[in-house]
């Protein structure tokens, strides 16, 4: 959100909403087909917990599963890619018994990514946390 002499402007992205700690987050249960810069479209789906995913996750990890929590900015979030083309979903398809919960959120820095872990991620039982920083952050 931005503030102007005329008042506050909300983010014009229909899949983003204000969060009092993190700053903003994905809107739970959003399902949109969006234009890709340069042409084409991509599908964006967010689950009921506000995680960009086409499925739901339990807080305890499934039996015999290695669970990774991933955090990062637009690169890790797969901005402009449909969910199934993001690295997290590709890894899951290639490695049996691996689950990757991708908490990456476009436009965030490592400070917000830590807040996302503290507010949301830490509640999910996990084996590994991966941070994908944008080095200029």
C-alpha positions as CSV (number, residue, x, y, z in Angstrom):
1,X,0.0,0.0,0.0
2,X,1.1,3.5,-0.7
3,X,0.2,6.8,0.9
4,X,-0.4,9.9,-1.2
5,X,-1.5,13.4,-0.5
6,X,-5.0,12.2,-1.5
7,X,-5.0,9.3,1.0
8,X,-4.0,5.6,0.9
9,X,-4.0,3.6,-2.3
10,X,-4.5,-0.1,-2.1
11,X,-2.4,-2.5,-4.1
12,X,-4.2,-3.1,-7.4
13,X,-3.3,-6.8,-7.4
14,X,-6.6,-8.8,-6.7
15,X,-4.6,-11.6,-5.1
16,X,-2.9,-9.5,-2.5
17,X,-4.3,-8.1,0.8
18,X,-2.9,-6.2,3.8
19,X,-1.3,-8.1,6.7
20,X,-0.7,-6.2,9.9
21,X,2.7,-7.8,10.6
22,X,4.1,-8.9,7.2
23,X,2.8,-5.9,5.3
24,X,0.8,-7.9,2.7
25,X,-0.1,-11.5,1.9
26,X,-1.9,-13.7,-0.6
27,X,-5.7,-13.7,-0.4
28,X,-6.8,-17.2,0.7
29,X,-8.8,-19.2,-1.9
30,X,-8.0,-16.9,-4.8
31,X,-8.0,-18.5,-8.2
32,X,-7.1,-16.2,-11.1
33,X,-5.9,-16.3,-14.7
34,X,-3.6,-13.3,-15.1
35,X,-1.8,-11.7,-18.1
36,X,1.9,-12.4,-18.4
37,X,4.1,-9.5,-19.4
38,X,5.1,-9.9,-23.1
39,X,1.9,-11.9,-23.8
40,X,0.2,-15.0,-22.7
41,X,-1.4,-15.9,-19.4
42,X,-0.7,-17.8,-16.2
43,X,-2.9,-19.4,-13.6
44,X,-2.5,-18.4,-9.9
45,X,-4.1,-20.4,-7.2
46,X,-3.9,-19.8,-3.5
47,X,-5.1,-22.3,-0.9
48,X,-7.3,-21.7,2.2
49,X,-4.2,-20.9,4.4
50,X,-3.0,-18.2,2.0
51,X,-0.2,-20.2,0.6
52,X,0.2,-20.1,-3.2
53,X,-0.5,-23.7,-3.9
54,X,-3.1,-25.9,-5.7
55,X,-3.5,-28.0,-2.6
56,X,-3.9,-27.9,1.2
57,X,-1.2,-28.8,3.7
58,X,-1.6,-30.3,7.2
59,X,0.4,-28.8,10.1
60,X,1.9,-32.2,10.9
61,X,3.9,-33.5,8.0
62,X,2.6,-36.7,6.4
63,X,4.3,-39.9,7.5
64,X,7.4,-40.9,5.6
65,X,7.7,-37.4,4.1
66,X,10.6,-35.0,4.0
67,X,9.1,-31.5,4.2
68,X,10.9,-28.3,3.1
69,X,9.6,-24.8,3.8
70,X,10.8,-22.4,1.1
71,X,11.0,-18.6,1.4
72,X,11.9,-15.9,-1.1
73,X,10.8,-13.2,-3.3
74,X,9.2,-13.2,-6.8
75,X,11.8,-15.6,-8.2
76,X,11.1,-18.3,-5.6
77,X,7.4,-17.5,-5.8
78,X,7.4,-18.2,-9.6
79,X,5.9,-14.9,-10.5
80,X,4.2,-15.0,-13.9
81,X,4.3,-18.9,-13.9
82,X,1.4,-21.2,-13.3
83,X,1.7,-23.1,-10.0
84,X,2.7,-26.4,-11.6
85,X,5.7,-24.8,-13.3
86,X,7.3,-23.4,-10.1
87,X,10.5,-25.1,-8.8
88,X,8.7,-26.3,-5.7
89,X,6.1,-28.3,-7.6
90,X,8.7,-29.6,-10.1
91,X,10.9,-30.9,-7.2
92,X,7.9,-32.7,-5.6
93,X,7.2,-34.5,-8.9
94,X,10.8,-35.6,-9.3
95,X,11.5,-36.7,-5.7
96,X,9.2,-39.3,-4.1
97,X,8.2,-38.5,-0.5
98,X,9.3,-34.9,-0.7
99,X,6.9,-32.0,0.1
100,X,7.8,-28.4,-0.5
101,X,5.6,-25.7,1.0
102,X,6.5,-22.6,-0.9
103,X,5.9,-19.5,1.2
104,X,7.7,-17.1,-1.2
105,X,6.0,-13.8,-1.8
106,X,6.7,-11.4,-4.6
107,X,8.3,-8.1,-3.6
108,X,9.5,-9.2,-0.2
109,X,13.0,-8.9,1.4
110,X,14.6,-11.2,3.9
111,X,13.1,-9.3,6.8
112,X,9.5,-10.0,5.5
113,X,10.5,-13.5,4.7
114,X,11.5,-14.0,8.4
115,X,8.2,-12.6,9.4
116,X,6.4,-15.0,7.1
117,X,8.2,-17.9,8.8
118,X,7.4,-16.6,12.3
119,X,3.7,-15.8,11.5
120,X,2.9,-18.8,9.3
121,X,5.7,-21.2,8.4
122,X,6.9,-22.3,11.9
123,X,3.5,-23.9,12.6
124,X,4.1,-26.5,9.9
125,X,6.2,-29.4,11.0
126,X,9.3,-29.4,8.8
127,X,12.7,-30.9,8.2
128,X,14.4,-28.1,6.4
129,X,14.0,-24.3,5.8
130,X,15.3,-22.9,2.5
131,X,15.8,-19.2,1.9
132,X,16.2,-18.0,-1.6
133,X,17.5,-14.4,-1.2
134,X,17.7,-11.9,-4.0
135,X,21.4,-10.9,-3.5
136,X,20.7,-7.2,-4.0
137,X,18.3,-7.3,-1.0
